Amino acid sequence: MRNKTYVIILFIILMFQSCAALTVPQQDLSRADNLFSSKKYGDALAVYRKILRDYPGSHAAAEAQFSIAYTLICPDNSDMDYEQALVEFDKFIKLYPDDSMAYEADNWRMLLKTLSDARKENVKLNSKIDQLKQLDIRREKMSR
C-alpha cells in the first residue's frame, strides 16, 4: 500500500511538471505578443527568437516564426525590413507547410516578392533616367 501511494504521488508530480513545461512556450509567446502590441518590436523579436531557439518543435515555435516575419513588415516598426521578412516567411513555409497560417504566410511572401521586384525595377529605371539626363545635358552643351 505504501509503494502504491509513492507511485501515485510521483505520477502526480510528474504530471504537473510536464503540464508546466508545456505552458512555458505559450507564456513566452503571450509575453512576446504583448510586447508587439505595446510597439516594443525589438523586444518582441528577441522573445520570438528565444522561443524558436528553446522550443523548436512546438506549436509556439511556428507562431513565433510567423510573428517574426510579421513584425518585420509592421508599418510602425522603425526597423521594418521587407527583405528579411521575406526570408522569414520563406522559413515559415519551409518549416511549417501544413500549419494553418501557411496560406497567409505564402500570400505575404508573394506580396513582398512583388514589392522587392518592383523596387529593383525602380532602381534600374531611375538609373536609366539619370543616364538620359546626363546625355541630354551633354547634347545641350554640344549644341551651344
Residue pairs with C-beta under 8 A, 6 or more apart in sequence:
24 55
25 51
25 54
25 55
25 58
25 59
25 60
25 61
26 60
28 47
28 50
28 51
28 54
28 55
28 60
29 48
29 51
29 60
29 63
29 64
29 67
31 47
32 44
32 47
32 48
32 51
32 64
32 67
33 44
33 67
35 41
35 43
35 44
35 47
36 44
36 67
36 71
36 74
39 76
39 77
41 71
41 74
41 76
41 77
41 78
41 79
42 79
44 67
44 71
45 68
45 71
45 72
48 64
48 65
48 67
48 68
48 71
49 64
49 68
51 58
51 60
51 61
51 64
52 61
52 64
52 65
52 68
55 61
62 92
62 95
62 96
62 99
62 101
63 101
65 88
65 91
65 92
65 95
65 96
66 89
66 92
66 96
66 99
66 101
66 104
66 105
68 88
69 85
69 88
69 89
69 91
69 92
69 105
69 108
70 85
70 108
71 77
72 79
72 80
72 81
72 82
72 84
72 85
72 88
73 80
73 82
73 85
73 108
73 112
74 80
82 112
82 115
82 116
83 116
85 108
85 112
86 109
86 112
86 113
86 116
89 105
89 106
89 108
89 109
89 112
90 109
92 99
92 101
92 102
92 105
93 102
93 105
93 106
93 109
96 102
99 105
